[in-house]
Amino acid sequence: MADDALVIDVQGLTKRYRGRAVVDGLSMQVRRGEVFGFLGPNGSGKTTSIRMMCGLLTPDAGAGQTLGFDVVRESAAIKRRVGYMTQRFGLYEDLSIRENLDFIARVYGLDRRAARVDEALQRLGLATRAAQLAGSLSGGWKQRLALAGCMIHEPQLLLLDEPTAGVDPGARRAFWAEIHELASRGITVLVSTHYMDEAERCHRLGYIAYGRLLALGTPEALLADSGLVARVLEGPGAAQAAAALSAVPAVETATRLGDQWRLSGVDARALDEALAPWRGRDGLAWHTASPSLEELFIHLSRRSADNMA
Ligand SMILES: Nc1ncnc2c1ncn2[C@@H]1O[C@H](COP(=O)(O)OP(=O)(O)OP(=O)(O)O)[C@@H](O)[C@H]1O
């Protein structure tokens, strides 16, 4: 497969449960080696979308290919080439680290089992602790072991469903360094997340709400296209001003960050007009700032709720 080959190319994927479309007409493409993130409120259809694209769930309508195979007719071939990690990690706590990896290798019916397990242990830096029970590992190490487990059959596509829930920032950084290392070797990664620090590490993001893909692009492009602006308020009067301004329609979010407050919205003029009467009151000062992904996320959530109302 060429470097710029499309690993995922789907059109109109739809899934219905009890007559309700939980994913409605999903069309998208993902290139080889891309780290693609799905964002969206709880229950918006992220997991269902990922599962349909990876042969784990049959769509009720739509068509397309993943890794060159038909998502409806050749789902078994796709499944064999996919590594899937859910937030529960799926480890056996009362088996050792080596036994967990060996078990997964057996389930996949792999050849060279012992060698593959040894390679995974070396890669993880866990060779000397191979006999330790998985249940005794810290959250960060459990996560790395789970990642090693879902890579043992050398999949070309990796699915990560909220992979860093409950893992500390240091372990998260190490995990993401590993994800990008895999991507640089040509492995494509689909990740669903509620964490903005994970979202900003993706090459591209898709925002899903009510089963529809409402925005798609790089984090930078999504922020630029949103038209959002932000203002940071400082000084003793900041809390009082932010409390009053949060009722102004142009203010979409008012967020406290320690002693500072951030306001965001799409109408820069209305935002500044609302702020103007507060200048200098109680030493209040403010400056412009780039909008954050969190502010973008809230903006998109509100907009989609308004459109669906
Ligand atoms: N097997 C099923 N039967 C019936 N409804 C389902 C089934 N699987 C998912 N759903 C519903 O489909 C909708 C989308 O679920 P999905 O798990 O794809 O959302 P999500 O965006 O991944 O959510 P979260 O962020 O909470 O993980 C939800 O309303 C869910 O209850």
The ligand as a Tripos MOL2 file, in Angstrom:
@<TRIPOS>MOLECULE
LIG
   31    33     1     0     0
SMALL
NO_CHARGES

@<TRIPOS>ATOM
      1 N1        -26.2090   -2.5830   20.8860 N.pl3     1 LIG1
      2 C1        -26.9360   -1.4870   21.0530 C.ar      1 LIG1
      3 N2        -28.2790   -1.5350   21.1760 N.ar      1 LIG1
      4 C2        -29.0200   -0.4170   21.3240 C.ar      1 LIG1
      5 N3        -28.5070    0.8300   21.3660 N.ar      1 LIG1
      6 C3        -27.1730    0.9580   21.2550 C.ar      1 LIG1
      7 C4        -26.3070   -0.1780   21.0940 C.ar      1 LIG1
      8 N4        -25.0240    0.2670   20.9960 N.ar      1 LIG1
      9 C5        -25.0790    1.6160   21.1000 C.ar      1 LIG1
     10 N5        -26.3550    2.0320   21.2620 N.ar      1 LIG1
     11 C6        -26.7960    3.4370   21.4030 C.3       1 LIG1
     12 O1        -26.2600    4.1630   20.3190 O.3       1 LIG1
     13 C7        -25.8990    5.4850   20.7200 C.3       1 LIG1
     14 C8        -24.4400    5.7290   20.3320 C.3       1 LIG1
     15 O2        -23.5910    4.9220   21.1590 O.3       1 LIG1
     16 P1        -22.0100    4.9690   21.0560 P.3       1 LIG1
     17 O3        -21.4890    3.9820   22.0390 O.co2     1 LIG1
     18 O4        -21.5970    4.8290   19.6390 O.co2     1 LIG1
     19 O5        -21.6990    6.4480   21.5410 O.3       1 LIG1
     20 P2        -20.3150    7.1160   21.9720 P.3       1 LIG1
     21 O6        -20.2840    8.4250   21.2490 O.co2     1 LIG1
     22 O7        -19.1930    6.1900   21.7590 O.co2     1 LIG1
     23 O8        -20.5770    7.3660   23.5230 O.3       1 LIG1
     24 P3        -19.5660    7.5100   24.8030 P.3       1 LIG1
     25 O9        -18.8300    8.7910   24.6240 O.co2     1 LIG1
     26 O10       -20.5330    7.5730   25.9410 O.co2     1 LIG1
     27 O11       -18.7110    6.2830   24.8090 O.co2     1 LIG1
     28 C9        -26.1790    5.5680   22.2040 C.3       1 LIG1
     29 O12       -27.4310    6.1900   22.3800 O.3       1 LIG1
     30 C10       -26.2350    4.1100   22.6390 C.3       1 LIG1
     31 O13       -27.0840    3.9550   23.7410 O.3       1 LIG1
@<TRIPOS>BOND
     1     1     2 1
     2     2     3 ar
     3     2     7 ar
     4     3     4 ar
     5     4     5 ar
     6     5     6 ar
     7     6     7 ar
     8     6    10 ar
     9     7     8 ar
    10     8     9 ar
    11     9    10 ar
    12    10    11 1
    13    11    12 1
    14    11    30 1
    15    12    13 1
    16    13    14 1
    17    13    28 1
    18    14    15 1
    19    15    16 1
    20    16    17 2
    21    16    18 1
    22    16    19 1
    23    19    20 1
    24    20    21 2
    25    20    22 1
    26    20    23 1
    27    23    24 1
    28    24    25 2
    29    24    26 1
    30    24    27 1
    31    28    29 1
    32    28    30 1
    33    30    31 1
@<TRIPOS>SUBSTRUCTURE
     1 LIG1         1 GROUP 0 **** ****
